[in-house]
Amino acid sequence: MTVTRGLVALDRLSIVYFGASGLVAAAFGGLAGAGIAGAHALIVFGITRLASWHPRSGLGGVARAAYPVLLTPLLYAELAVLNRFFTERYFDATVQRWDAAIFGAQPSIELSTLLPWLPFSEVLHLGYFFYYAVVPIALIGVYRTRGFDALHRAAFAVSAAFFVSYLIFIFFPVTGPRYEFARIGGEIGDGTLYRLVHGILETGSSKGTAFPSSHIAASLAAVVVAGREDARWFWLLIVPEIALTLGTVYGRFHYATDALGGIIVALAVCAATRRLGATAARATRGRVQGINTGGSENDPREG
C-alpha cells in the first residue's frame, strides 16, 4: 500500500465506513439520522478533496496518513445515537450466555472476586489506561523508524479495526458489565488508577459499544502491524497490551467474549491487510515490469 497521488486505500476504507453508517442513519434515524447522514456526506466529500494532497513528512504527513484514527473519538461518541436507530435492544443477555458457554462462568465478575488484590488491580487498570498511548506510540514509532509508507500501512490496519468494531456496534449494541453488574467494591474500589479509569469512562464512554472491544481490536492491530514493520515496537508494546486485555475484563468494562471478539477482529484485520499489501506489491511490480519492457518486440501495442 504505497502512497501515491489520488485516493489511497485509507481514503477508500474511510469512504466505505462513512457511507455505510450514513446510510443506516438516513434509513432508520428520522430527522436526527438525516443530520448525521448529511455530516457523513460532507466528510466523504472532504476525503475526495484529499486526493491531491499527499505530504510525506511533518505533522501534515502524519495527519494525512492517519486522519481516520484522529477522527475516532468523534465517531465513537456518535455511536450511542447511531445504535439506537437500527434497534432499541441491547444484546447483553446474548453475550452473557456466550461467556457462560465458552468460559463456564462470567469472568467479568469472577476475576476481581477471585483476585481482590489492590496492587494487581492497579496494574491491570494501568494497562487499561495505557490504551490511550498504545496506538499513538505504535503509529508514531513506525513513522520515525520506517517512514511514511509504514505509517500509512499501520494506520490502515488500525482504522479498519475501529471501523469493523463500530459497524458491529451499530447493528449489535451491547452495554457491557459496567452497566449490567455492580461495580467492584472493597479495597480495589479505593485504588487510585481504578478511580481514574472509571472516572474517565463515566464522562467519555458511549453506551452500546462493548462487543467486540474496540480498545483491544485497535490497540492489538496497532501492536501487530507495528511489529510487522519493526519488531522492536511489538516487544515494547505487547506486555502493556496483555495488561490492557486482562484489565478490560477484570475491571468489568467488557465481557470476556468482548475481549475475545476484539482479538479476533484485530488478527483478522492484520491478516487481511497483509494479503492486500502483498497483492498491491505484486500489481506494482507488474506495472513496473510492463513499463520496463515497453516497446519490445513482444509488446502487443506494436505490430
Secondary structure, DSSP 8 states (H G I E B T S, - for coil): ----SS--HHHHHHHHHHHHHHHHHHHHSHHHHHHHHHHHHHHHHHHHHGGG----SHHHHHHHHHHHHHHHHHHHHHHHHHHHHH-S---HHHHHHHHHHHHSS-HHHHHHHH---HHHHHHHHHHHHTHHHHHHHHHHHHHHHH-HHHHHHHHHHHHHHHHHHHHHHHHS-B--HHHHS----TTGGG-HHHHHHHHHHHHH--TTB-SS-HHHHHHHHHHHHHHHH-HHHHHHHHHHHHHHHHHHHHTTSS-HHHHHHHHHHHHHHHHHHHHHHHHHHHHHHHHHHHHHTTTSTT-TT--
